[in-house]
């Protein structure tokens, strides 16, 4: 199986959503602020359910928030 590096636009989406704070986002999706921090830093891969909750809060498709950056260490073209 190939190793994927998943990137995200959570921070960008927060700012597009009236500069939502990490705390406000965490409360909206029922997780801790530390979970949001870890997601934004790429240190935590959220569950599929949490991905959909974030998409609902941001009113945007999941693939506009999460994307594949690398496959087996090789950058994916935009």
Secondary structure, 3 states (H helix, E strand, C coil): CCCEEEEECHHHHHHHCCCCCHHHHHHHHCCCHHHHHHHHCCCCCCCHHHHHHHHHHHCCCHHHCEEEEEECCEECCC
